[in-house]
Amino acid sequence: MSRFRPFIATLLAFFALSAQGADTSLQAGDAFPVSSLENQHGEPITIDDQTQRVLFTADMAGGKVVRALLDEREDAAELLTSARAVYLSDVSGMPSLIRKMMALPAMRKRPYPIMLDIEGVVSADLPRQEGAVTVIELEKLTVTSLRFTTSPAELAKAIGFQETMEKAAPVK
């Protein structure tokens, strides 16, 4: 058995280095990998060929940017619909008990739908930046551009909201 250890160690090192070099992140020109997930109310939301923007967050700071823009607006759902945008959040990093007891009840009070990736598998290939919202532009389910934004005003501009920038609360 001991004569196989160097071979096994070499093989493991090769696979580890290969995995590090592989970029599986979504890029312009790729087909968008997410088609449907449930929202905070357990209802399915579908991303179809009419969807033009996906707002993606993977941490609390990115979520705060979206909340600062949308939470105080009664018409937030309509604004997202008119912009042909959906909001997708990877909440897999949140402990299950916290998600069930605190986060989901708070999310259910929001006046707009949030697609939730509870397992983190569906959104695993989506690009993310700590503290930022990833704005993914789509044309018939093909990614045309990707950008990151860290302020409600930048997000409003990226989505195409006009007067929303004045109403956006500052990120705390």
LUMVO-7811 format. One record per residue: residue number from 0; y, x, z of N, C-alpha, C in turn. Coordinates in nm, 4 decimals. Layout:
REM residues N
MARTI  num        nY        nX        nZ       caY       caX       caZ        cY        cX        cZ
MARTI  NUM         Y         X         Z         Y         X         Z         Y         X         Z
...
This chain:
REM residues 172
MARTI  num        nY        nX        nZ       caY       caX       caZ        cY        cX        cZ
MARTI    0   -0.1195    0.0816    0.0000    0.0000    0.0000    0.0000    0.1258    0.0859    0.0000
MARTI    1    0.1223    0.1968    0.0734    0.2407    0.2814    0.0850    0.2783    0.3440   -0.0487
MARTI    2    0.1828    0.3602   -0.1407    0.2168    0.4195   -0.2703    0.2943    0.3213   -0.3584
MARTI    3    0.2929    0.1926   -0.3248    0.3667    0.0921   -0.4019    0.5095    0.0719   -0.3504
MARTI    4    0.5373    0.1213   -0.2309    0.6703    0.0997   -0.1729    0.7840    0.1525   -0.2602
MARTI    5    0.7752    0.2757   -0.3134    0.8861    0.3223   -0.3984    0.9030    0.2335   -0.5228
MARTI    6    0.7926    0.1900   -0.5791    0.7986    0.1030   -0.6977    0.8631   -0.0307   -0.6632
MARTI    7    0.8248   -0.0886   -0.5528    0.8801   -0.2171   -0.5097    1.0286   -0.2012   -0.4774
MARTI    8    1.0647   -0.0934   -0.4094    1.2060   -0.0699   -0.3768    1.2886   -0.0550   -0.5034
MARTI    9    1.2367    0.0161   -0.6024    1.3069    0.0340   -0.7301    1.3214   -0.0997   -0.8012
MARTI   10    1.2169   -0.1774   -0.8013    1.2190   -0.3077   -0.8662    1.3215   -0.4007   -0.7992
MARTI   11    1.3232   -0.4035   -0.6668    1.4203   -0.4857   -0.5941    1.5635   -0.4401   -0.6220
MARTI   12    1.5850   -0.3097   -0.6244    1.7193   -0.2578   -0.6544    1.7623   -0.2974   -0.7950
MARTI   13    1.6709   -0.2920   -0.8912    1.7026   -0.3305   -1.0293    1.7450   -0.4764   -1.0359
MARTI   14    1.6695   -0.5640   -0.9716    1.7034   -0.7065   -0.9737    1.8353   -0.7341   -0.9022
MARTI   15    1.8604   -0.6650   -0.7917    1.9863   -0.6841   -0.7192    2.1044   -0.6411   -0.8049
MARTI   16    2.0939   -0.5268   -0.8718    2.2028   -0.4797   -0.9579    2.2201   -0.5696   -1.0797
MARTI   17    2.1113   -0.6185   -1.1340    2.1191   -0.7088   -1.2496    2.1894   -0.8378   -1.2126
MARTI   18    2.1592   -0.8896   -1.0943    2.2211   -1.0150   -1.0505    2.3706   -0.9953   -1.0268
MARTI   19    2.4106   -0.8794   -0.9751    2.5517   -0.8544   -0.9518    2.6292   -0.8461   -1.0819
MARTI   20    2.5701   -0.7909   -1.1850    2.6384   -0.7737   -1.3122    2.6439   -0.9006   -1.3949
MARTI   21    2.5621   -0.9974   -1.3639    2.5587   -1.1204   -1.4421    2.6719   -1.2119   -1.4001
MARTI   22    2.7581   -1.2461   -1.4941    2.8684   -1.3372   -1.4653    2.8289   -1.4763   -1.5117
MARTI   23    2.8005   -1.5627   -1.4161    2.7580   -1.6979   -1.4507    2.8734   -1.7957   -1.4413
MARTI   24    2.9924   -1.7449   -1.4193    3.1086   -1.8308   -1.4030    3.1442   -1.9006   -1.5342
MARTI   25    3.1900   -2.0215   -1.5208    3.2330   -2.1022   -1.6337    3.3524   -2.0374   -1.7027
MARTI   26    3.3547   -2.0433   -1.8353    3.4635   -1.9846   -1.9132    3.5051   -2.0798   -2.0235
MARTI   27    3.6228   -2.0529   -2.0819    3.6692   -2.1323   -2.1954    3.5643   -2.1255   -2.3064
MARTI   28    3.5382   -2.2404   -2.3673    3.4375   -2.2509   -2.4722    3.3034   -2.3014   -2.4224
MARTI   29    3.2806   -2.2963   -2.2910    3.1542   -2.3443   -2.2333    3.1555   -2.4963   -2.2198
MARTI   30    3.0376   -2.5541   -2.2227    3.0230   -2.6969   -2.1923    3.0396   -2.7132   -2.0419
MARTI   31    3.1112   -2.8187   -2.0014    3.1299   -2.8419   -1.8586    2.9977   -2.8866   -1.7980
MARTI   32    2.9513   -2.8211   -1.6900    2.8157   -2.8461   -1.6385    2.7988   -2.9686   -1.5490
MARTI   33    2.9059   -3.0288   -1.5017    2.8955   -3.1409   -1.4078    2.9150   -3.2705   -1.4847
MARTI   34    2.8239   -3.3648   -1.4665    2.8420   -3.4924   -1.5354    2.8671   -3.6075   -1.4386
MARTI   35    2.8014   -3.6063   -1.3236    2.8179   -3.7173   -1.2309    2.7842   -3.6735   -1.0884
MARTI   36    2.8652   -3.7206   -0.9958    2.8421   -3.7003   -0.8527    2.8954   -3.8221   -0.7799
MARTI   37    2.8566   -3.8377   -0.6557    2.9105   -3.9479   -0.5760    3.0437   -3.9083   -0.5157
MARTI   38    3.1281   -4.0096   -0.4940    3.2556   -3.9842   -0.4270    3.2386   -4.0034   -0.2769
MARTI   39    3.3483   -4.0001   -0.2047    3.3456   -4.0102   -0.0588    3.2979   -4.1459   -0.0090
MARTI   40    3.2888   -4.2441   -0.0976    3.2399   -4.3778   -0.0627    3.0952   -4.4001   -0.1081
MARTI   41    3.0332   -4.2957   -0.1624    2.8956   -4.3060   -0.2099    2.8830   -4.3690   -0.3477
MARTI   42    2.9945   -4.3828   -0.4179    2.9936   -4.4414   -0.5522    2.9913   -4.3298   -0.6562
MARTI   43    2.9167   -4.3492   -0.7655    2.9113   -4.2434   -0.8669    3.0420   -4.2328   -0.9459
MARTI   44    3.0798   -4.1098   -0.9745    3.1923   -4.0808   -1.0638    3.1341   -3.9965   -1.1772
MARTI   45    3.1694   -4.0327   -1.2981    3.1172   -3.9626   -1.4142    3.2288   -3.8888   -1.4857
MARTI   46    3.2011   -3.7661   -1.5220    3.2908   -3.6890   -1.6077    3.2381   -3.7092   -1.7489
MARTI   47    3.3220   -3.7684   -1.8339    3.2780   -3.7973   -1.9705    3.3727   -3.7336   -2.0711
MARTI   48    3.3542   -3.7646   -2.1990    3.4347   -3.6998   -2.3026    3.5810   -3.7438   -2.3017
MARTI   49    3.6170   -3.8411   -2.2174    3.7566   -3.8808   -2.2024    3.8284   -3.7997   -2.0931
MARTI   50    3.7511   -3.7328   -2.0081    3.8087   -3.6530   -1.9002    3.8755   -3.5294   -1.9592
MARTI   51    4.0009   -3.5078   -1.9213    4.0746   -3.3927   -1.9741    4.0978   -3.2835   -1.8710
MARTI   52    4.0889   -3.3172   -1.7410    4.1134   -3.2185   -1.6368    4.0204   -3.2413   -1.5182
MARTI   53    3.9742   -3.1306   -1.4629    3.8985   -3.1348   -1.3383    3.9730   -3.0457   -1.2401
MARTI   54    4.0060   -3.1036   -1.1257    4.0675   -3.0278   -1.0168    3.9552   -2.9930   -0.9210
MARTI   55    3.9286   -2.8661   -0.9040    3.8143   -2.8234   -0.8244    3.8601   -2.7408   -0.7050
MARTI   56    3.8090   -2.7778   -0.5875    3.8349   -2.6985   -0.4676    3.7025   -2.6633   -0.4014
MARTI   57    3.7026   -2.5455   -0.3372    3.5813   -2.5003   -0.2701    3.6083   -2.4556   -0.1267
MARTI   58    3.7324   -2.4753   -0.0802    3.7631   -2.4411    0.0582    3.8737   -2.5332    0.1098
MARTI   59    3.8979   -2.5261    0.2403    3.9963   -2.6156    0.3025    4.1378   -2.5899    0.2519
MARTI   60    4.1730   -2.4641    0.2287    4.3090   -2.4329    0.1842    4.3362   -2.4927    0.0461
MARTI   61    4.2401   -2.4861   -0.0446    4.2555   -2.5493   -0.1759    4.2665   -2.7004   -0.1623
MARTI   62    4.1866   -2.7565   -0.0735    4.1938   -2.9003   -0.0477    4.3292   -2.9432    0.0061
MARTI   63    4.3914   -2.8578    0.0865    4.5243   -2.8899    0.1401    4.6284   -2.8997    0.0287
MARTI   64    4.6133   -2.8197   -0.0752    4.7067   -2.8251   -0.1878    4.6958   -2.9614   -0.2563
MARTI   65    4.5728   -3.0071   -0.2796    4.5522   -3.1382   -0.3426    4.6042   -3.2486   -0.2514
MARTI   66    4.5717   -3.2396   -0.1229    4.6174   -3.3422   -0.0288    4.7697   -3.3484   -0.0215
MARTI   67    4.8361   -3.2338   -0.0230    4.9817   -3.2324   -0.0167    5.0428   -3.3045   -0.1365
MARTI   68    4.9744   -3.2997   -0.2494    5.0246   -3.3662   -0.3689    4.9916   -3.5153   -0.3700
MARTI   69    4.8729   -3.5526   -0.3241    4.8237   -3.6888   -0.3457    4.8183   -3.7807   -0.2244
MARTI   70    4.8038   -3.7274   -0.1048    4.7747   -3.8127    0.0112    4.8794   -3.9190    0.0414
MARTI   71    5.0038   -3.8897    0.0248    5.1084   -3.9854    0.0605    5.1397   -4.0849   -0.0506
MARTI   72    5.0702   -4.0755   -0.1594    5.0996   -4.1610   -0.2744    5.0020   -4.2772   -0.2811
MARTI   73    5.0533   -4.3969   -0.2786    4.9684   -4.5158   -0.2944    4.9080   -4.5204   -0.4347
MARTI   74    4.9786   -4.4608   -0.5322    4.9340   -4.4652   -0.6709    4.8566   -4.3398   -0.7126
MARTI   75    4.8035   -4.2634   -0.6160    4.7342   -4.1379   -0.6464    4.6160   -4.1588   -0.7410
MARTI   76    4.5364   -4.2622   -0.7164    4.4211   -4.2879   -0.8033    4.4660   -4.3180   -0.9452
MARTI   77    4.5732   -4.3960   -0.9582    4.6248   -4.4294   -1.0910    4.6818   -4.3061   -1.1601
MARTI   78    4.7481   -4.2198   -1.0834    4.8010   -4.0962   -1.1414    4.6888   -4.0089   -1.1963
MARTI   79    4.5812   -3.9953   -1.1200    4.4677   -3.9173   -1.1681    4.4079   -3.9812   -1.2935
MARTI   80    4.3934   -4.1129   -1.2913    4.3380   -4.1831   -1.4068    4.4265   -4.1642   -1.5294
MARTI   81    4.5582   -4.1796   -1.5133    4.6481   -4.1660   -1.6279    4.6507   -4.0227   -1.6803
MARTI   82    4.6263   -3.9250   -1.5937    4.6202   -3.7855   -1.6360    4.4802   -3.7497   -1.6877
MARTI   83    4.3897   -3.8488   -1.6846    4.2498   -3.8280   -1.7224    4.1906   -3.7108   -1.6450
MARTI   84    4.2185   -3.7136   -1.5141    4.1754   -3.6062   -1.4248    4.0825   -3.6599   -1.3172
MARTI   85    3.9939   -3.5740   -1.2713    3.9083   -3.6048   -1.1571    3.9196   -3.4904   -1.0577
MARTI   86    3.8992   -3.5230   -0.9324    3.9029   -3.4238   -0.8259    3.7610   -3.4022   -0.7766
MARTI   87    3.7154   -3.2780   -0.7811    3.5807   -3.2392   -0.7402    3.5913   -3.1363   -0.6289
MARTI   88    3.5199   -3.1595   -0.5195    3.5233   -3.0675   -0.4058    3.3825   -3.0237   -0.3674
MARTI   89    3.3649   -2.8931   -0.3543    3.2396   -2.8360   -0.3049    3.2509   -2.8319   -0.1530
MARTI   90    3.1789   -2.9180   -0.0860    3.1827   -2.9249    0.0602    3.0560   -2.8685    0.1229
MARTI   91    2.9802   -2.7927    0.0434    2.8525   -2.7405    0.0915    2.8675   -2.6393    0.2040
MARTI   92    2.9806   -2.5720    0.2116    3.0013   -2.4734    0.3176    3.0331   -2.5341    0.4525
MARTI   93    3.0607   -2.6635    0.4526    3.0956   -2.7330    0.5760    2.9676   -2.7701    0.6522
MARTI   94    2.9618   -2.7432    0.7809    2.8441   -2.7843    0.8580    2.8204   -2.9357    0.8441
MARTI   95    2.6964   -2.9739    0.8307    2.6587   -3.1128    0.8064    2.7157   -3.2085    0.9108
MARTI   96    2.7071   -3.1721    1.0366    2.7556   -3.2597    1.1435    2.9065   -3.2811    1.1317
MARTI   97    2.9805   -3.1749    1.1047    3.1263   -3.1849    1.0880    3.1585   -3.2726    0.9678
MARTI   98    3.0853   -3.2512    0.8587    3.1079   -3.3302    0.7367    3.0863   -3.4789    0.7638
MARTI   99    2.9765   -3.5114    0.8297    2.9428   -3.6522    0.8535    3.0326   -3.7187    0.9577
MARTI  100    3.0641   -3.6449    1.0637    3.1367   -3.7053    1.1753    3.2885   -3.7010    1.1593
MARTI  101    3.3400   -3.6007    1.0865    3.4853   -3.5856    1.0792    3.5401   -3.5888    0.9367
MARTI  102    3.4836   -3.5061    0.8491    3.5432   -3.4903    0.7154    3.5275   -3.6161    0.6295
MARTI  103    3.4072   -3.6702    0.6212    3.3872   -3.7890    0.5371    3.4699   -3.9088    0.5836
MARTI  104    3.4751   -3.9391    0.7130    3.5628   -4.0493    0.7546    3.7091   -4.0256    0.7163
MARTI  105    3.7559   -3.9011    0.7264    3.8941   -3.8714    0.6856    3.9101   -3.8866    0.5345
MARTI  106    3.8111   -3.8415    0.4591    3.8171   -3.8528    0.3131    3.8163   -3.9986    0.2674
MARTI  107    3.7465   -4.0825    0.3394    3.7391   -4.2245    0.3015    3.8735   -4.2950    0.3135
MARTI  108    3.9643   -4.2387    0.3900    4.0979   -4.2969    0.4051    4.1912   -4.2571    0.2912
MARTI  109    4.1510   -4.1614    0.2108    4.2382   -4.1140    0.1028    4.2424   -4.2173   -0.0101
MARTI  110    4.3609   -4.2336   -0.0717    4.3782   -4.3376   -0.1738    4.3328   -4.2964   -0.3136
MARTI  111    4.2469   -4.1971   -0.3245    4.1993   -4.1488   -0.4540    4.0540   -4.1030   -0.4384
MARTI  112    3.9775   -4.1084   -0.5467    3.8366   -4.0678   -0.5385    3.8206   -3.9158   -0.5378
MARTI  113    3.7225   -3.8690   -0.4620    3.6890   -3.7272   -0.4546    3.5402   -3.7130   -0.4856
MARTI  114    3.5079   -3.6474   -0.5950    3.3677   -3.6168   -0.6250    3.3228   -3.5107   -0.5254
MARTI  115    3.2099   -3.5306   -0.4613    3.1633   -3.4382   -0.3582    3.0341   -3.3692   -0.3983
MARTI  116    3.0371   -3.2373   -0.3993    2.9155   -3.1594   -0.4190    2.8702   -3.1155   -0.2809
MARTI  117    2.7792   -3.1921   -0.2246    2.7339   -3.1686   -0.0868    2.6420   -3.0470   -0.0783
MARTI  118    2.5612   -3.0243   -0.1809    2.4655   -2.9137   -0.1793    2.5242   -2.7838   -0.2341
MARTI  119    2.6311   -2.7911   -0.3112    2.6908   -2.6718   -0.3697    2.6208   -2.6213   -0.4939
MARTI  120    2.5192   -2.6931   -0.5384    2.4418   -2.6505   -0.6549    2.5117   -2.6897   -0.7850
MARTI  121    2.5619   -2.8110   -0.7906    2.6217   -2.8633   -0.9130    2.7464   -2.7840   -0.9519
MARTI  122    2.8248   -2.7430   -0.8545    2.9492   -2.6720   -0.8830    2.9364   -2.5203   -0.8671
MARTI  123    2.8153   -2.4703   -0.8544    2.7948   -2.3276   -0.8272    2.8577   -2.2370   -0.9320
MARTI  124    2.8594   -2.2769   -1.0573    2.9127   -2.1923   -1.1633    3.0609   -2.2133   -1.1897
MARTI  125    3.1242   -2.3019   -1.1149    3.2661   -2.3258   -1.1370    3.3466   -2.2121   -1.0741
MARTI  126    3.4461   -2.1608   -1.1471    3.5270   -2.0523   -1.0924    3.6087   -2.0990   -0.9733
MARTI  127    3.6241   -2.0125   -0.8774    3.6962   -2.0457   -0.7547    3.7731   -1.9247   -0.7067
MARTI  128    3.8811   -1.9543   -0.6407    3.9640   -1.8520   -0.5794    3.9999   -1.9031   -0.4410
MARTI  129    3.9889   -1.8180   -0.3419    4.0172   -1.8604   -0.2056    4.1589   -1.9163   -0.1954
MARTI  130    4.1697   -2.0347   -0.1357    4.3000   -2.0970   -0.1129    4.3624   -2.1622   -0.2344
MARTI  131    4.2886   -2.1731   -0.3433    4.3464   -2.2253   -0.4675    4.2686   -2.3452   -0.5199
MARTI  132    4.3377   -2.4217   -0.6035    4.2746   -2.5295   -0.6793    4.2466   -2.4731   -0.8178
MARTI  133    4.1241   -2.4895   -0.8653    4.0910   -2.4512   -1.0014    4.1193   -2.5713   -1.0904
MARTI  134    4.2070   -2.5536   -1.1868    4.2373   -2.6598   -1.2829    4.1617   -2.6260   -1.4100
MARTI  135    4.0654   -2.7113   -1.4438    3.9812   -2.6897   -1.5613    4.0197   -2.7929   -1.6662
MARTI  136    4.0692   -2.7447   -1.7789    4.1078   -2.8318   -1.8896    3.9859   -2.8515   -1.9796
MARTI  137    3.9645   -2.9779   -2.0196    3.8498   -3.0122   -2.1037    3.8937   -3.0833   -2.2304
MARTI  138    3.8161   -3.0637   -2.3340    3.8284   -3.1437   -2.4551    3.6868   -3.1801   -2.4970
MARTI  139    3.6556   -3.3075   -2.4853    3.5215   -3.3588   -2.5164    3.4140   -3.2764   -2.4453
MARTI  140    3.4331   -3.2592   -2.3141    3.3404   -3.1912   -2.2237    3.3251   -3.0410   -2.2489
MARTI  141    3.4148   -2.9830   -2.3274    3.4160   -2.8388   -2.3491    3.5383   -2.7813   -2.2796
MARTI  142    3.5182   -2.6744   -2.2053    3.6281   -2.6105   -2.1323    3.7230   -2.5452   -2.2319
MARTI  143    3.8507   -2.5812   -2.2229    3.9513   -2.5192   -2.3097    4.0351   -2.4164   -2.2346
MARTI  144    4.0536   -2.4354   -2.1041    4.1261   -2.3351   -2.0252    4.0963   -2.3528   -1.8773
MARTI  145    4.1213   -2.2478   -1.8037    4.1029   -2.2446   -1.6585    4.2240   -2.1768   -1.5972
MARTI  146    4.2712   -2.2295   -1.4858    4.3792   -2.1632   -1.4132    4.3672   -2.1984   -1.2662
MARTI  147    4.4303   -2.1177   -1.1850    4.4305   -2.1379   -1.0408    4.5724   -2.1668   -0.9965
MARTI  148    4.5864   -2.2580   -0.9018    4.7173   -2.2902   -0.8481    4.7084   -2.3022   -0.6972
MARTI  149    4.8151   -2.2606   -0.6311    4.8154   -2.2605   -0.4848    4.9287   -2.3437   -0.4263
MARTI  150    5.0016   -2.4171   -0.5093    5.1088   -2.5008   -0.4555    5.1021   -2.6403   -0.5165
MARTI  151    5.1444   -2.7410   -0.4404    5.1456   -2.8772   -0.4936    5.2334   -2.8908   -0.6180
MARTI  152    5.3465   -2.8216   -0.6212    5.4353   -2.8303   -0.7376    5.3691   -2.7734   -0.8621
MARTI  153    5.3015   -2.6596   -0.8472    5.2282   -2.6009   -0.9600    5.1162   -2.6940   -1.0046
MARTI  154    5.0478   -2.7549   -0.9086    4.9393   -2.8463   -0.9414    4.9923   -2.9684   -1.0149
MARTI  155    5.1040   -3.0232   -0.9685    5.1645   -3.1385   -1.0357    5.1983   -3.1046   -1.1799
MARTI  156    5.2522   -2.9875   -1.2011    5.2863   -2.9437   -1.3366    5.1602   -2.9258   -1.4213
MARTI  157    5.0565   -2.8665   -1.3638    4.9312   -2.8435   -1.4364    4.8643   -2.9739   -1.4775
MARTI  158    4.8790   -3.0769   -1.3941    4.8182   -3.2062   -1.4229    4.9041   -3.2875   -1.5185
MARTI  159    5.0327   -3.2556   -1.5216    5.1222   -3.3319   -1.6080    5.1943   -3.4424   -1.5348
MARTI  160    5.1955   -3.4375   -1.4008    5.2723   -3.5343   -1.3236    5.4188   -3.4986   -1.3385
MARTI  161    5.5043   -3.5957   -1.3522    5.6466   -3.5677   -1.3701    5.7197   -3.5672   -1.2363
MARTI  162    5.7604   -3.6829   -1.1890    5.8423   -3.6897   -1.0690    5.7618   -3.6653   -0.9434
MARTI  163    5.6328   -3.6448   -0.9537    5.5463   -3.6246   -0.8382    5.5852   -3.4999   -0.7599
MARTI  164    5.6404   -3.4018   -0.8276    5.6736   -3.2768   -0.7608    5.7737   -3.2975   -0.6481
MARTI  165    5.8669   -3.3896   -0.6644    5.9645   -3.4138   -0.5584    5.8994   -3.4826   -0.4377
MARTI  166    5.7963   -3.5609   -0.4622    5.7332   -3.6365   -0.3531    5.6226   -3.5589   -0.2832
MARTI  167    5.5832   -3.4453   -0.3398    5.4733   -3.3693   -0.2821    5.5149   -3.3077   -0.1492
MARTI  168    5.4300   -3.3257   -0.0500    5.4557   -3.2673    0.0811    5.4256   -3.1183    0.0769
MARTI  169    5.4937   -3.0374    0.1556    5.4628   -2.8942    0.1577    5.3261   -2.8709    0.2210
MARTI  170    5.2591   -2.7652    0.1777    5.1279   -2.7296    0.2335    5.1515   -2.6672    0.3696
MARTI  171    5.0773   -2.7159    0.4695    5.0904   -2.6639    0.6061    4.9706   -2.5802    0.6413
